[in-house]
């Protein structure tokens, strides 16, 4: 279900943000990969691994919230990796 190329990009972005980069809210990129397909089993977008609430709140969110969403995504990446990825 999850696009592996998108997951690699998301993982690299999450790592950069966790490492302390992009402190200003305008510089924290959206995780959107323009896939926008919700997986019924997980409740996550197949492109960015966000929930509908995280997607809906993103535009008006503070930097701390956006960094937390990225941490959530990073944790989800571990759970949803393909066995041979």
BELLINSUL-V56182 format. One record per residue. N is the residue number from 1. SS is DSSP state (H for helix, E for strand, C for the rest). D_LAST is the distance of its C-alpha to the last C-alpha in Angstrom with 1 decimal. Layout:
n=<N,N>
ss=<SS,SS>
d_last=<D_LAST,D_LAST>
This chain:
n=<1,2,3,4,5,6,7,8,9,10,11,12,13,14,15,16,17,18,19,20,21,22,23,24,25,26,27,28,29,30,31,32,33,34,35,36,37,38,39,40,41,42,43,44,45,46,47,48,49,50,51,52,53,54,55,56,57,58,59,60,61,62,63,64,65,66,67,68,69,70,71,72,73,74,75,76,77,78,79,80,81,82,83,84,85>
ss=<C,C,C,H,H,H,H,H,H,H,H,H,H,H,H,H,H,H,C,C,C,C,C,C,H,H,H,C,C,C,C,C,C,C,C,C,C,E,E,C,C,C,C,E,E,C,C,C,C,C,C,H,H,H,H,H,H,H,H,H,C,C,H,H,H,H,H,H,H,H,H,H,H,H,H,H,H,H,H,C,C,C,C,C,C>
d_last=<13.7,11.7,11.4,8.0,10.4,12.4,10.0,9.4,13.2,13.9,12.2,14.3,17.3,17.2,17.1,20.1,22.0,21.5,22.8,26.0,26.1,27.5,30.2,32.2,31.4,31.9,29.2,26.4,24.4,23.7,20.0,21.0,19.0,21.7,19.8,22.0,21.2,21.5,19.7,22.6,20.7,19.3,21.8,19.3,19.0,16.1,16.1,16.9,16.5,20.2,22.9,25.9,28.0,25.7,25.8,29.6,30.4,28.5,31.3,34.0,31.9,32.8,30.5,30.0,28.8,26.4,24.9,24.6,22.8,20.2,20.0,19.6,16.7,15.0,15.6,14.3,11.0,10.6,12.0,10.2,6.4,5.1,5.7,3.8,0.0>
